[in-house]
Amino acid sequence: WAHYVLCYMRNFIAAMFVYYGTAGTFHYFCYVHPQSKKVFEDQNRKRPTWETIKGQIKLSQLSLTIYTMLPVLDEYLIEGGYTRVYHTVQEIGGWQNHIATMGLYFICVEIGVYWMHRTLHTNKFLYKHVHLKHHDYNSAETLTPWASIAFHPLDGMLQASPYVYLLPFIPCHYLTHICMVFFTAIWATYIHDAMDWNVDPVMGSKYHTVHHTHYIY
């Protein structure tokens, strides 16, 4: 138990570094950098209020206390031998197999995340009691990088669950798995800043803003 308590503390502290570091960096380039004047003042666009940002930070911090329990379960399953996670390329039979299984895992995770997110919208109970809080931010003025994990903790755990429940079925290198989870956190920050940035074919903030303002997209 001591090991997993320490694991939780590590996850919690690391998650705060990722959240505040990533959102803080995006905040600077979105709202502080001199170029931000072209986006807001020159286009008569409203900036998010400090009240909105503080509310998102508070909700995110509360969510993190529970949300970071999911990686503890992840660690338990891996260390207990309940997954097909491997630690060296040789274990999977070389780089070709490593790249193939990494691609398969990534595709299945993407499909799983998509359908989980879609279900959080189409299931009336889940939408009302779990996902709706995140959609309080329903305009460009209320979407900021700080909103990335401003949600019900169960919301985040459900959407991230494909990263965990696929591991017993699809081989994945441990560091690949951790890196994918890490970059998902950065991506989630990027798509909530309400800017017109797109990095095709990766879904960008331009599309996700439409999702928040129109719900059904």
N, C-alpha and C positions, 0 to 999 in steps of 0.2 A: 504493500500500500504506500509506503514511503516513496518508493520509486515513482509511482504514478502521480502522487501529489507533487513531487518535484517536476515531473513531466508536464503537469498542468501549469505549474508556476512558470516554467520555461516557455510554454506556449503562450501564456497570457502576456508575459513581458515582451516576447518576440512579436506578438500580434500588435501590441501597442506601438512598438518601434516601426513596424510596417505601416500601420494605419496613420500614425501622426507624421511619419517621415514621408510617405507617399502623398497623402492628402495635403500636407504642408507644402511640398514641392509644387504640386499642381496649383495650389492656392496662390503661390507666388507668381507663377506664370499666367494664371487666369486673371488675377485681380490686382497684383502689386506692380508687376513689370510695366514699364512705360508703354509697351505695345498694347496693354489692356485698354488704354484710352480709345484705340481704334475700334475695339469691339463694343465698348459701352457708350462712352460720351459721344463719340463721333456718329454713332448710329441711334442715339437717343434710347439706348437699351438700359433697363434698370439693373443695378447690381444687387446681388443677394444681401439681405440685411444681416447685421451681426446677430440679431435675435434668432434668425433662421439657422445660421451656422452654429451658434452655441447650442441650440436645441438638437441639431444633428449630432454634434460631438457628444452631448450628454447621453442621447439614446444609443449611440454606437458604443460608448464606454460601458453602459449597462449591459448591452447585448454581448460584448466580449467576454464578460464573466462566465457566461454559459456556453456561448458559441465555441470557445476554445477547449471545451470538453470533448468535442468530436475528434480532434487529433490524438487525444489520449486513448480513445477507443481504437483508433487507427494504429497507434503504437502497440497497444495490447495485442491486437490481432496479428500484427507482423511478428512481434517478439514471441508470441505463442505458437507460431508456425501454422496459423490458420489461413494464410494467404500464399500466393505464388510469387511474392516479392523476392527478387534476387539482388545480390550485392556486387557481383562482378560480371563483366561481359562474358567471361569464359563459362560461367554457370549456365548461360542460355544458349551456348554453342557458337559464339562469335558475333561480330558486329552486324552481319546481315540479319540474323535472328533478332538481335537487340533492336535494331531500327524498325523491323517489321512489327514486333510486339509493342514497341513504343507507339507506333502509328495506330495500331488496333486499339490500344488502351485509350489514346487521346480521342479517337473517333467515337468510341463507346461512351466515354465520359461526356463529350459534347452532346450526344444524343440523349443521354440520361439527364443532363442539366436542362436541356431544352424541354423535355417532357415534364420534368418536375416543376419547372417554372410555369409552363403552360397549365398544368394541373392546379397550381396555386391560384390561377386566375379562373379556371373553368369550374372548379369545385367550390360551391357557394360557401360551405362551412370554412374551408381552408382560407378562402379569400377574405371572408369577413373577420375571422379570428386570428389569422396568422399574417397574411400578405398585405392586407389593406393599409396597415400602419405605414409601410414603406411608400405607398402611393398617396400619402398626405402631400408629398412633394410632387405636385401635378402641374407645375408651370416652370418655364425656364428660370424665373426669378427665385424659385425655391430649390432648384437643383444645383448642387455644388459638389466638389470632390469629397466633402465630408459626409455626403449622404450614402456613400458606397455600402456601408454596413449599418446604416441607421434603420434597423428593422427589428422585428420580433426575433429573438435568438433562435427559435425553432425554424423560422424562415430560412436563416442562413444555414442551419444544420441540414435541412431538407435539400436545399439547392446544392450543397457541397457533398451530399451523401454518395453520389455516384463515384466520387474519387475513392471512397472506402469500400462500398459493397461490391465493386467490380474486382477488387484485388484477389479474392479467393478464386476467381475464374480466369483472369487474364494476367499473364506474367508481366511484371513491370520492375525496372531497376529502381532501387530505393531512392537514389538521388534524383532520378527523373521524376518520380512521384512527388517528392518534396518540392522540386523546382516548379512543376506544373501548378501545385497549390499556391506557391509564392507568387508566380506571375498572374494567376487568376486574381489575386488581391490587388495587384497593380492595375490589371485590366478593368476590374470593377470600379476603381477610382476614376480611371480614364473615361468610362462611359457615362459617368454621372456629373460631368462638369458643364453640360449644356453648351459646349462649344461646337463649332462646325467642323470638327476634326474627324477624318476617316482614314484608316490605314487598311485599305482593301487587301485581301478579302475578310479581314478581321472586322467584326461589327464595331462601329465607332459610336461616339457620343451623339452624333447627329441623329442616328437611327434610334438610340435609346431614349433620347429626349422625346421623340414622337411617341414611344411606348408609354412614357410617364404622362404625357399630356392627353393621349387618346385611349389609353388602357388596353384596347383590344388588339393592338398591332404587335 
